[in-house]
Amino acid sequence: MAKIKPSKGAPYARILGVGGYRPTRVVPNEVILETIDSSDEWIRSRSGIETRHWANDEETVAAMSIEASGKAIADAGISAEQIGGVIVSTVSHFKQTPAVATEIADKLGTAKAAAFDISAGCAGFGYGLTLAKGMIVEGSAEYVLVIGVERLSDLTDLEDRATAFLFGDGAGAVVVGPAQEPAIGPTVWGSEGDKSETIKQTVPWTDYRSGEVAKFPAIAQEGQAVFRWAVFEMAKVAKEALDAAGISAEDLDVFIPHQANERIIDSMVKTLKLPESVTVARDVRTTGNTSAASIPLAMERLLATGEAKSGDTALVIGFGAGLVYAATVVTLP
Ligand SMILES: CC(C)(COP(=O)(O)OP(=O)(O)OC[C@H]1O[C@@H](n2cnc3c(N)ncnc32)[C@H](O)[C@@H]1OP(=O)(O)O)[C@@H](O)C(=O)NCCC(=O)NCCS
């Protein structure tokens, strides 16, 4: 048997830069009320959402990703040619093949970076980050771009009271690179496919094509079931991620949960007994739920506003359709 040389990577990985893109059109709750029987007060009190962004024809999944990535690359202080991997997490890119990651890798000017898409719903950023860390430590790339991007407005049934107000569009990106000290903790992740019915596309594309259903597919959910799962189960996963990283709630500077609903965020803060000193991301108020994009977008905003700073210790946790989840502790770029 021939002896195979082991691959050689960096000792550790860290997030080096972050960037975000929010579509130019800001959509207030009033617009949502044109198609569902609700009220601004109800939407705000049940979800925390005041506005969200909806993409126009030019703000495609690729275009938004390229904008966010350009900022992340500049923030990291590297050049696009140094990027060896591009991972795009999305559920709302409407072209099945090729992966949109390849177009993004090309347009950014990477040197033929390995590029692929993943589908892990609202946990997509954490899944991508974990893969990126593995690639860097294993040695198959020095720098990896992780993008979370969604055009959920394309997959929203504006007549569905349970979801019409929830979703938004946008892209968030981070550059992950080599580090001499641990800066991305162990990931606590998993899936609960037995609950796959709680958040899902209404019907397969083929049912729409065949005319079996007249309405374009959209994302539907059992709001209360998802809410309960997020509140009870995800706080446990977040605690496991803290334990895995060997830190306590008191050591945290920042908490960046998936921006699904502000009441879920409030409940997790309480269950985790986070001290007042911990900055909590509440980007959901003005960005809505952007699934895979929500964590990097929230991270970018906290750093841009000065609410968080480089070097802060942050707990990130994503959860959603699958059901899937991923939580880890990171050092902010
Ligand atoms: C969607 C969500 C905000 C709904 O809130 P809820 O408190 O569970 O609402 P319910 O479906 O139990 O309905 C409660 C009442 O509000 C009403 N209601 C439902 N949707 C409404 C709307 N859009 N506007 C006004 N009233 C509404 C219901 O008819 C019901 O009225 P009733 O008490 O008279 O019967 C909430 O379930 C939620 O946030 N779930 C998690 C969603 C999420 O984060 N998903 C993504 C995870 S990745």
The ligand as a MOL file (V3000), in Angstrom:
LIG
                    3D

  0  0  0     0  0            999 V3000
M  V30 BEGIN CTAB
M  V30 COUNTS 48 50 0 0 0
M  V30 BEGIN ATOM
M  V30 1 C -45.7890 33.0890 13.6230 0
M  V30 2 C -45.9920 33.5380 15.0540 0
M  V30 3 C -45.4870 34.9670 15.2460 0
M  V30 4 C -47.4820 33.4880 15.3830 0
M  V30 5 O -47.6800 33.8400 16.7300 0
M  V30 6 P -48.5880 32.9300 17.6560 0
M  V30 7 O -48.6890 33.6260 18.9240 0
M  V30 8 O -48.0300 31.5430 17.6580 0
M  V30 9 O -49.9470 32.9670 16.8700 0
M  V30 10 P -51.0420 31.8390 16.7320 0
M  V30 11 O -50.8790 31.1680 15.4140 0
M  V30 12 O -51.0840 30.9830 17.9570 0
M  V30 13 O -52.3260 32.7180 16.7190 0
M  V30 14 C -52.7290 33.4850 17.8640 0
M  V30 15 C -53.8830 34.3630 17.4750 0
M  V30 16 O -53.4010 35.3660 16.5390 0
M  V30 17 C -54.1390 35.2730 15.3270 0
M  V30 18 N -53.2120 35.5080 14.2320 0
M  V30 19 C -52.4360 34.6210 13.5690 0
M  V30 20 N -51.7080 35.2390 12.6400 0
M  V30 21 C -52.0300 36.5360 12.7170 0
M  V30 22 C -51.5980 37.6700 12.0170 0
M  V30 23 N -50.6790 37.6240 11.0480 0
M  V30 24 N -52.1320 38.8580 12.3690 0
M  V30 25 C -53.0530 38.9600 13.3510 0
M  V30 26 N -53.4950 37.9190 14.0370 0
M  V30 27 C -52.9960 36.7200 13.7320 0
M  V30 28 C -54.7240 33.8970 15.2980 0
M  V30 29 O -55.8780 33.8610 14.5110 0
M  V30 30 C -55.0010 33.6440 16.7480 0
M  V30 31 O -56.2050 34.2840 17.1060 0
M  V30 32 P -57.1870 33.6560 18.1910 0
M  V30 33 O -56.4090 33.6350 19.4820 0
M  V30 34 O -58.3250 34.6100 18.2100 0
M  V30 35 O -57.5230 32.2900 17.7000 0
M  V30 36 C -45.2340 32.6150 16.0370 0
M  V30 37 O -45.8430 31.3550 16.0970 0
M  V30 38 C -43.8080 32.4450 15.6570 0
M  V30 39 O -43.0470 33.3930 15.6520 0
M  V30 40 N -43.3610 31.1900 15.4070 0
M  V30 41 C -42.0120 30.9290 15.0380 0
M  V30 42 C -41.7900 31.4540 13.6800 0
M  V30 43 C -40.3890 31.4000 13.2770 0
M  V30 44 O -39.5570 31.9440 13.9200 0
M  V30 45 N -40.1250 30.7220 12.1810 0
M  V30 46 C -38.8880 30.6440 11.5960 0
M  V30 47 C -38.0180 29.7430 12.3440 0
M  V30 48 S -36.6180 29.5470 11.4410 0
M  V30 END ATOM
M  V30 BEGIN BOND
M  V30 1 1 1 2
M  V30 2 1 2 3
M  V30 3 1 2 4
M  V30 4 1 2 36
M  V30 5 1 4 5
M  V30 6 1 5 6
M  V30 7 2 6 7
M  V30 8 1 6 8
M  V30 9 1 6 9
M  V30 10 1 9 10
M  V30 11 2 10 11
M  V30 12 1 10 12
M  V30 13 1 10 13
M  V30 14 1 13 14
M  V30 15 1 14 15
M  V30 16 1 15 16
M  V30 17 1 15 30
M  V30 18 1 16 17
M  V30 19 1 17 18
M  V30 20 1 17 28
M  V30 21 1 18 19
M  V30 22 1 18 27
M  V30 23 2 19 20
M  V30 24 1 20 21
M  V30 25 1 21 22
M  V30 26 2 21 27
M  V30 27 1 22 23
M  V30 28 2 22 24
M  V30 29 1 24 25
M  V30 30 2 25 26
M  V30 31 1 26 27
M  V30 32 1 28 29
M  V30 33 1 28 30
M  V30 34 1 30 31
M  V30 35 1 31 32
M  V30 36 2 32 33
M  V30 37 1 32 34
M  V30 38 1 32 35
M  V30 39 1 36 37
M  V30 40 1 36 38
M  V30 41 2 38 39
M  V30 42 1 38 40
M  V30 43 1 40 41
M  V30 44 1 41 42
M  V30 45 1 42 43
M  V30 46 2 43 44
M  V30 47 1 43 45
M  V30 48 1 45 46
M  V30 49 1 46 47
M  V30 50 1 47 48
M  V30 END BOND
M  V30 END CTAB
M  END
